[in-house]
Amino acid sequence: MAGIEGGEIHEYTKFMGEVRERSIDRMTAEAKRMGANSLVETRLTASMVMAEAAELVAYGTAFKVENVEGKPA
């Protein structure tokens, strides 16, 4: 993230990295809660919602992988 003068805003960059990690953790926890053991086609989308606020949306497809005998892979 660059400021008006073109320099990186280190605090904002760090914050957005932490938000990404939390979003992935939440998505993984929700998939496990639903009985899934895998996630594919995951996406993270960030957008500005106000002058000084952004949102991050994480989504993907959760599913359960099993081997031929029907046991978890």
ABEGO torsion letter per residue (X at the ends): XBBAAGBBBAAAAAAAAAAAAAAAAAAAAAAAAAGBABBBGBBBBBBBABAABBBBBBBBBBBBBBBAAGBBX
